[in-house]
Amino acid sequence: MELAGKAALITGGTSGIGAATALELAQGGADIVIVGRQATEGAARIQQAVRALGRRCELVLADVTDAAACERCVQQAVQMLERLDILVHAAGGPCNGNIMEVAPEAWHDAFAVHVDAAFYLCRAAIPHLRKQSEGAIILISSVAALRGVPNAIAYGTVKGAVLEFMRDLARDLAGDNIRVNCVAPGIIRTPFHAAMTPEAKRNNIENRIPLHREGKPEDVAQAIRMLVCNDFITGESITIDGGMTSRVP
């Protein structure tokens, strides 16, 4: 897929991986709609940065845990940009605790933002992608879906569900030339890890990550751009973790 002139909808696009992806795709010539819950300073900065590249960047305010809001996001994006070629679902958040600690409400909330939102967004977006005779859907999984992680049962479970959703959806949509892929980030320095203690950060860098550094949102965004543009990759997940899941414990 050539990015020039394409239209991308990016949930969670006001910060972190979503924001970096907005810039990355705009650098290739795509126009962008970012989705966030609030009109934050971060959202304004991303809009300004994308527009400085000569591309459009519009903001839609929505809570993607709501099915109707997912439908509205897609419809507004199409109205604003007059087409839709790319969907990136980067909205999400942590859910810590073991099975005895995670409240049922938190368990359901984790599914709502990571899995249910992907279902509703894709259902709304697919008819518009089909109109272009090609399309790309990118979902965000995690290394927590690839290995057992202590005190992260809800998060690891939903990210594993995202992986299987991606594989099955890729098979369903292959005949429409709509490609569906995932990235599985490791420890990426975003607001997601804002609560990480200095001791945990030091342990990650010294002992857990073979490259001995944290990742940046731009590292993930570059992989997302590759998956959007490469016309012969579908149903795959790329791990971006500095070698963390390759190591023997």
Protein Blocks (a to p, Z undefined) as FASTA:
>chain_A
ZZehpacddehklgcjllmmmmmmmmnopacddddfbdcfklmmmmmmmmmnopacdddd
ddfkbmklmmmmmmmmmmmnopafbdcdfbdcddeddfklmcfklmmmmmmmmmmmmmmm
mmmmmmmmmmnopacddddddfklmpccehilmmmmmmmmmmmmmmmmmmmmmmnopacd
dddddddddfklmmpcfklmmmmmmmmmmnopacdfklmmmmmmmmmmmmkbghiacdde
ehmmmpcZZ
